[in-house]
Amino acid sequence: MAKQPQKGELVVVVGFNYDLMEAKVAEQVRSSADRIRERVKKTVEDIIEVGNDLLAVKEALDHGQFGPWLKAEFGWSERSAQNFMSVAERFKSAKIADLPIQPSAAYFLAAPSVPDEARQVAVEKAEAGEEITVATAREIVAEAKKKRRPRRRKPLPADKLALRLVKALERYKERWNPDDLSELARHLREFADALDMRGRKKAKG
């Protein structure tokens, strides 16, 4: 009875047809497949190397061939391959191969939604000797996103806000068309009435 693959094992299904390719491209892609199989050891260095090979193969193959190639050579979906490629792309300028960054944390930090500054902080912490786990990576990303959020400004008192509005209007005073002053005044009254109504509703509610 054939042994069923255990969870986490690499399933290899050989059978991609290289006969339809140019000899040079076929040799390059076949060599990449061999390297990828050797490097899938789930270390950060291997992940980056695999990602670089996958990116090169995707560039070399014609449109629509990458998915079938992945399935034939490794039994992978394009989503699985994207995990490797994302790490290679996001960390291409950082030397993280020898840093204490767990592979799962590298995958997490390579996600498109993660700010670049979070990846930089993770690398700096790792360079200082701190091990970057998924939990640590989540904390770093959360802190980076928190800093990105605009701070809520305290509301200004009505007298100060009114003074600022008057000064803003005065800056445009020389550009006012005398024939349009009544129209401008009407708009300002409508705006003031809307504010007054909003304030009354809030006071009642």
HELIX and SHEET records of a PDB file:
HELIX    1   1 ALA A   23  ARG A   39  1                                  17    
HELIX    2   2 VAL A   44  ALA A   60  1                                  17    
HELIX    3   3 PHE A   66  PHE A   74  1                                   9    
HELIX    4   4 GLU A   78  ARG A   90  1                                  13    
HELIX    5   5 PRO A  103  LEU A  109  1                                   7    
HELIX    6   6 ASP A  116  GLU A  127  1                                  12    
HELIX    7   7 VAL A  134  ARG A  148  1                                  15    
HELIX    8   8 ALA A  158  ARG A  171  1                                  14    
HELIX    9   9 LYS A  173  ARG A  175  5                                   3    
HELIX   10  10 PRO A  178  ASP A  180  5                                   3    
HELIX   11  11 LEU A  181  LYS A  204  1                                  24    
END                                                                             
